[in-house]
Amino acid sequence: MEGQPGAAGTLKIATWNVNSIRARLPRVLAWLEAERPDVLCIQETKVRDEDFPGAAFAEIGYRSECFGQPMSHGVALVSRVELRGIVRGLADDPPEAERRLIGALADGIRVIGVYVPNGTELGSGRFAAKLAWFRRLRASLAAWHAPADRVLVCGDFNVAPADRDVHDPAAWRGNILFHPDEQAALRDLMSWGLVDGFRLFTEEGGHYTWWDYRAGAFHRGLGLRIDLMLMTPALAAECVGVRIDREARKGPKPSDHAPVVAEFRRGR
């Protein structure tokens, strides 16, 4: 979707797992200049904060806030609007915790970007930690906000919510990214007071945000929708659209994820 500026009077917020900001920086900058979201939540920056390319974003009119670590994980916000009240990490994160959450108040909306753990292997300690991370995210939301607030929780959740979000549910069922325990953890998080923004506008299946690099998965349509825009009902009432920019997954050296873009009426 080339050159899709926000409609007059809307705030455009996007999320994108870029799978290394160093490897993908030219693509991200070009996408920002074409799309011009007001806020972009980035996952898998894979750099320390001092190595985040904030100057490159500043050159095209975006300020940045980051929370990263070398080689893996890492999240960031880049924005054309003022960001206030920056939050880094879950409410109960120890100092050595993986860097997976960053949030800020942007034009009256509390935007929280997350990179949920993958889980790695069923039955492993990392899978148990993934389920616990969902519970801890819910507890953090409850500590920070009320469901009546205008809150957006977006990013790479590493779980497809339902059959229609997977190209082959029978093949994926019970595996990482599509396990009943992961889906139950996501539902429990949403029970705090969040709705799936994409499903406010699109009911049918076949819409994906992630495709494996292997076996031509993207070109064969073998994808999953694991990058989500979850929002409180108060914010959902102001949402005028949520879309997946599948075009951004094309071309040389892409991320394995596509951006997701939401627009909200301004005026609050």
C-alpha positions in Angstrom: 0.0 0.0 0.0 2.1 2.9 -1.2 1.6 6.4 -0.1 -1.4 6.0 2.3 -1.5 9.2 4.3 -3.9 9.4 7.2 -7.2 11.0 6.5 -7.7 14.5 7.7 -8.4 14.6 11.4 -7.0 11.2 12.1 -4.1 9.9 14.1 -2.2 7.0 12.4 -0.4 4.5 14.6 1.5 1.5 13.2 3.4 -1.5 14.5 6.1 -3.5 12.8 8.5 -6.2 13.8 11.5 -5.2 11.6 13.7 -8.2 12.6 16.8 -6.0 13.2 16.7 -2.2 12.7 20.3 -2.3 11.4 19.4 -4.7 8.6 16.1 -3.0 7.8 16.8 0.7 8.4 16.6 1.8 4.7 13.3 0.0 4.3 11.8 1.4 7.5 12.8 4.9 6.6 11.4 4.6 3.1 8.2 3.2 4.5 7.8 6.0 7.0 8.3 8.6 4.3 5.7 7.0 2.1 3.2 6.1 4.8 3.8 9.0 7.3 2.3 7.4 10.4 2.2 9.6 13.5 3.6 6.8 15.7 5.4 3.6 14.7 6.0 0.9 17.3 9.0 -1.2 16.4 9.9 -4.7 17.7 13.1 -6.7 17.4 15.4 -3.7 17.1 18.3 -6.0 18.3 20.6 -3.0 19.3 21.6 -1.3 22.5 19.9 2.0 23.1 23.2 3.9 22.3 23.3 2.2 18.9 19.7 2.9 17.9 19.7 5.1 14.8 17.7 7.9 16.2 19.6 10.5 14.1 18.3 8.8 10.9 14.8 9.1 12.1 15.2 12.7 13.2 16.3 13.6 9.6 12.8 12.7 8.4 11.0 14.3 11.2 10.6 11.5 13.8 11.7 11.6 17.4 12.5 8.2 18.9 12.4 6.4 22.3 14.1 3.0 22.5 14.5 0.1 24.9 16.9 -2.4 23.4 19.6 -4.9 23.9 22.2 -6.4 21.6 21.5 -9.3 19.2 17.9 -10.0 20.2 14.6 -8.5 21.3 14.4 -4.7 21.8 11.5 -2.3 21.2 11.2 1.3 20.2 8.8 4.1 19.4 9.3 6.7 16.6 6.9 9.5 16.5 5.9 12.8 14.8 3.9 13.8 17.8 5.1 14.5 21.3 5.6 11.4 23.5 5.1 11.8 27.2 5.3 9.5 30.2 7.6 6.9 28.7 7.4 3.4 30.3 10.0 0.8 29.7 9.4 -2.8 30.6 6.6 -4.6 32.6 5.7 -3.2 36.0 7.4 -6.1 37.8 10.4 -6.5 35.4 13.8 -6.9 37.2 16.7 -4.8 35.8 18.1 -7.7 33.8 14.8 -8.6 32.1 14.6 -9.0 28.4 13.5 -5.7 26.8 10.1 -6.3 25.4 7.8 -3.4 26.2 7.8 0.4 25.6 4.9 2.8 26.1 4.1 6.5 25.9 1.2 8.9 25.8 0.8 10.1 22.2 -1.9 12.7 21.5 -4.1 11.5 24.3 -3.7 7.8 23.5 -1.6 5.5 25.7 0.4 3.5 23.2 2.1 0.3 24.4 4.3 -1.6 22.0 5.1 -5.2 22.9 7.2 -8.1 21.7 5.8 -11.2 23.4 8.3 -14.1 23.9 8.2 -16.7 21.2 8.1 -19.6 23.6 10.7 -21.6 21.6 9.5 -25.2 22.4 6.4 -26.7 23.9 6.9 -27.9 27.5 10.1 -25.8 27.9 10.8 -23.2 30.5 10.7 -20.6 27.8 7.2 -21.7 26.8 6.1 -21.4 30.5 7.7 -18.0 30.6 5.7 -16.9 27.6 2.5 -17.7 29.2 3.6 -16.0 32.4 4.6 -12.9 30.4 1.0 -12.6 29.2 -0.2 -12.8 32.8 2.3 -10.2 33.8 1.3 -7.9 30.9 -2.3 -8.1 32.1 -1.2 -7.3 35.7 0.8 -4.3 34.4 -2.1 -3.0 32.4 -4.3 -3.3 35.5 -1.7 -1.4 37.6 -1.3 1.4 35.0 -4.7 1.9 33.5 -8.4 1.3 33.6 -10.4 -0.4 30.7 -12.2 2.9 30.3 -9.0 4.6 29.3 -7.9 5.1 25.7 -5.2 2.4 25.5 -3.6 0.7 22.5 -1.5 -2.4 23.1 0.1 -3.4 19.8 3.0 -5.4 18.5 4.2 -9.0 17.8 2.1 -11.2 20.1 3.6 -14.5 18.7 0.2 -16.2 18.7 -2.5 -16.4 16.1 -5.9 -15.8 17.8 -8.1 -18.1 15.8 -8.4 -20.6 12.9 -9.1 -17.8 10.4 -5.7 -16.2 11.3 -3.7 -19.3 10.1 -3.2 -20.6 6.5 -3.6 -24.2 7.6 -5.1 -24.5 11.1 -5.0 -28.3 11.1 -1.2 -28.3 10.4 -0.4 -25.6 13.0 -2.8 -26.6 15.8 -0.9 -27.5 19.0 2.4 -25.9 17.8 4.2 -22.8 18.9 2.3 -19.7 17.7 -1.0 -21.6 17.5 -1.2 -23.6 20.7 -4.4 -23.6 22.9 -2.5 -22.5 25.9 -1.1 -19.5 24.1 -4.6 -18.6 22.7 -6.0 -18.9 26.2 -3.3 -16.6 27.6 -4.2 -14.0 24.8 -7.9 -14.3 25.6 -7.1 -13.7 29.3 -5.1 -10.6 28.5 -7.9 -9.3 26.3 -10.5 -10.0 29.1 -8.9 -7.1 31.0 -10.7 -4.9 28.5 -9.2 -5.1 25.0 -10.7 -5.9 21.6 -8.9 -7.0 18.4 -9.0 -3.8 16.2 -8.4 -5.6 12.9 -11.5 -7.7 13.5 -13.7 -4.6 13.9 -13.3 -4.1 10.1 -12.4 -7.5 8.6 -14.2 -10.7 9.3 -12.8 -13.1 6.7 -9.7 -15.2 7.1 -6.6 -15.2 4.8 -5.1 -12.0 6.2 -1.6 -12.5 7.7 1.2 -10.5 9.2 4.0 -13.1 9.4 5.4 -15.6 6.8 8.4 -17.8 7.4 11.4 -17.0 5.2 11.7 -20.6 4.2 10.0 -22.6 1.4 8.6 -19.5 -0.4 6.0 -19.1 2.4 5.2 -15.5 1.5 4.6 -16.1 -2.2 2.6 -19.2 -1.4 0.4 -17.4 1.1 1.5 -19.6 4.0 1.1 -17.0 6.8 -0.2 -16.3 10.3 -1.7 -13.2 11.8 0.3 -12.7 15.0 0.9 -8.9 14.9 -2.1 -7.3 16.6 -3.7 -4.0 17.4 -5.6 -4.5 20.7 -7.5 -1.5 22.0 -9.9 -0.6 24.8 -13.5 -0.1 23.8 -13.2 3.7 24.4 -10.4 3.8 21.8 -12.1 1.3 19.5 -15.0 3.7 19.3 -12.6 6.2 17.7 -10.9 3.7 15.3 -11.8 4.3 11.7 -9.7 1.5 10.2 -7.0 -1.2 10.7 -5.1 -2.7 7.8 -2.1 -4.9 7.1 0.5 -3.5 4.7 1.4 -6.7 2.9 3.3 -4.8 0.2 6.0 -4.0 2.8 6.8 -7.7 3.0 7.9 -7.7 -0.6 11.3 -6.8 -2.2 14.9 -7.4 -1.2 15.9 -8.2 2.4 12.4 -7.9 4.0 11.4 -8.5 7.5 9.4 -11.6 7.9 6.6 -9.4 9.3 4.4 -6.8 7.6 3.4 -3.6 9.3 -0.1 -3.2 10.7 -1.7 0.3 10.6 -4.6 1.8 12.6 -6.2 5.2 12.3 -8.2 7.0 15.0 -10.3 10.1 15.0 -8.6 13.1 16.6 -10.2 15.7 18.7 -9.9 14.4 22.3 
